[in-house]
Amino acid sequence: MTFEIEFHPKAAKEAKELLRNNLEFATEFRKHLQALTEEPYKLPKKKGKLKSCRALNFKVKGNTWRLIFRIIEARDVVEILAIGSHDDAYNSAERRV
């Protein structure tokens, strides 16, 4: 099964800003988005307020990034809720759930 990727409007804005400024980030980000379309269930579930979400961690030039998403099974969609550094991504995702 292949999933479509959708972005929360604010997450789309975050991603656009990050992609605009860093080619290496863009390459890694696209690679991980592709993996999410194929196997989003491989990533761990979160707890607490984000129990309906999962997170993907990746590094670019020594910086660790978090991509917080949820799977909408009824539509075969992976919805990206937030992307950023650890605390920023989780705080943003909690407001968007």
C-alpha positions in Angstrom: 0.0 0.0 0.0 1.3 3.5 -0.9 0.3 6.5 1.2 -0.1 10.1 0.0 1.7 12.9 1.9 -0.3 15.9 3.1 0.9 18.8 5.2 -0.8 20.7 7.9 -0.8 24.3 6.6 1.7 25.5 9.2 3.9 22.5 8.7 4.0 23.2 5.0 5.2 26.7 5.8 7.9 25.3 8.1 9.1 22.8 5.5 9.1 25.4 2.7 11.3 27.7 4.8 13.8 24.9 5.6 13.9 23.6 2.1 14.5 27.1 0.6 17.7 27.6 2.7 19.5 24.3 2.6 20.0 21.9 -0.3 21.4 19.1 1.8 18.3 19.3 4.1 16.1 19.2 1.1 17.7 16.0 -0.2 17.4 14.2 3.2 13.8 15.5 3.7 12.6 14.2 0.3 14.3 10.8 0.9 12.4 10.5 4.2 9.1 11.6 2.7 9.5 8.9 0.1 10.0 6.3 2.9 6.9 7.6 4.7 4.8 6.9 1.6 5.9 3.2 1.7 6.2 2.3 5.4 4.9 4.8 7.8 4.0 2.1 10.4 7.7 1.3 11.0 8.2 4.4 13.0 7.4 4.5 16.8 4.1 5.8 18.2 4.2 8.7 20.6 2.6 8.9 24.0 0.5 11.5 25.8 -1.1 14.3 23.8 0.6 12.9 20.7 -0.6 9.3 21.1 -2.2 9.4 17.6 1.2 10.5 16.1 4.5 9.0 15.1 7.9 10.7 14.7 10.8 10.4 12.3 14.2 11.6 13.3 17.0 12.5 10.9 20.3 14.3 10.9 21.7 16.9 8.5 25.1 18.4 9.1 25.1 17.4 12.7 21.7 18.8 13.5 18.9 16.5 14.4 15.4 17.1 13.0 12.0 15.7 14.0 9.1 15.2 11.6 5.9 14.5 13.5 3.1 12.9 11.5 -0.1 10.9 11.9 -1.6 8.2 9.6 -5.1 8.7 8.4 -6.0 5.2 7.4 -9.4 6.0 5.9 -7.8 8.1 3.2 -4.4 6.4 3.0 -2.7 9.6 4.0 0.3 10.5 6.1 -0.3 14.0 7.4 2.8 15.9 8.4 2.0 18.0 11.5 5.4 19.6 12.3 9.0 19.7 11.4 11.8 21.2 13.3 14.3 20.7 16.2 13.2 18.3 18.9 11.3 20.7 21.2 10.0 23.0 18.5 8.5 20.1 16.5 6.8 18.4 19.5 5.4 21.7 20.8 4.1 22.6 17.4 2.6 19.2 16.8 0.8 19.3 20.2 -1.0 22.5 19.1 -2.0 21.0 15.8 -3.4 17.7 16.9 
